[in-house]
Amino acid sequence: MNLENTQIQMRKGILEYCILYIISRGEVYASDMLEELTTARIMVVEGTLYPLLTRLRKAGLVEYKWVESTSGPPRKYYWLTIQGNDFLKNLNKTWRDLAKSTRLITTKKRTTSTTKKSAKS
């Protein structure tokens, strides 16, 4: 197995949740989302972000507006719809449940029988 591929898949699995969470804090420009995701080490490129934002808009979870910029072309700012807020609330619960379940599994101490089985393998 390739460790890097598994790590990428894990990050992709939480990308939509993270993007919705970033947007939930207030109107946000896509490049600001990219910067925050990169800073958090959830690597994403424009070619991944923009199609995802389009899917979220088509699903009715986000909306956007164009805002004129003094330093270049107009910018598209995103915010969550009421449906998007409800969807995110459900994802928050799912995330808490997954984090709790993962913690239970990853913090459990090895038993003697598990250690013996691992040594035989």
N, C-alpha and C positions, 0 to 999 in steps of 0.2 A: 504494500500500500504506500501511497505517496502522502507524506505528512502535510505538505503544502496544499495539496488538493483538498484534503479533509478540513484544514483550517479555513480555506476559502469558502467551502460549502457551509461551514458553521457561521461564518460572517454573513454570507448571503441569506441564510435563514433568518437572521434578525434585522436585516437591512430595512425592510418595509416598516417594521415596528419602530426602529430608530428614527427613520425619516418622519413618520407620523408624529412621533414624540417631539422632534425638533420643531416641526410646523405648529404643534399645539401651543407652543410658548408665545406665538404671535407671528404676524406676517414676516415672511422670510424669503430672501432671494436665493436662488439655486446655488450660486457660488459660495454663499455663506454656509449652506448645508454641506457642500463638498468639503469646505475647510474644516467644519466641526467634525465630520465623519473621519476625515484624514487625521486630524489631531487625536481623535479617539482610537486610531489605528483600525478603524473599520474601513479599509481601503475601498474606494469606489471611484469610478471615472465618469465623466459626463455621459458617455455612451451607455452607461448603466442607469444613471440617475434620471435622465430626461424621459426615457421610455417608462420607467417606474412612475414618475410623476404624472405622465399621460394616463397610465392605467388607473392610478388613484383618482384622477379627475373624472375619467369615464365611469368609474364606479360610484361617483358622487361623494367621495370622501374628502376631496380638496377642491378649492376654487383658486383662481388667480386673477390678478389685474395687472395691467401694464402701467408703469410709472415712468414718466419722463426723467432722464438723467442729465445732469449738467456736464458730465464727463464722458459721454458716449451715447450709445443707442438706448432706447427705453428698456427698462428691466421688468421682468415678470416676477411679481411677489405672490407667494402662496399662503393660504390659510386653510384651517379645517372647517368643514361644514358641520352642521349639527349631527348629521349621519356619521361624519368622520370622528367627531368627539365621542359618540356612542361606541363606534367601532374600536377606538383607542382604549376606552374604558374596559372593554372586553379583552383586548390584547394585554392590558396591564394586569388583569387578573390571571390570564394565561401565563404571562411572564413570571409573576410571583409564584404560581403553582409549579412551573418548570424549574425555577431557581431553587425552590424548596426541595423538590424531588431530586434534583441534581446534587444538592448539598447533602441530602440523606445518603445518597449512593456514594459520593466521593469522600465523605468524611468517616464512613464506617471503617472500623479497624479490621484488619485481616484476622480470620480465625485460624486456629491451628490446622484444621482440615483443609482450608483454602491454601495455606502455605505449603502443605505437603503435596496437594494436587499440582500446584504451580511448579514445585521442584521436580516432579515426575515428568512434566510436559517437555 
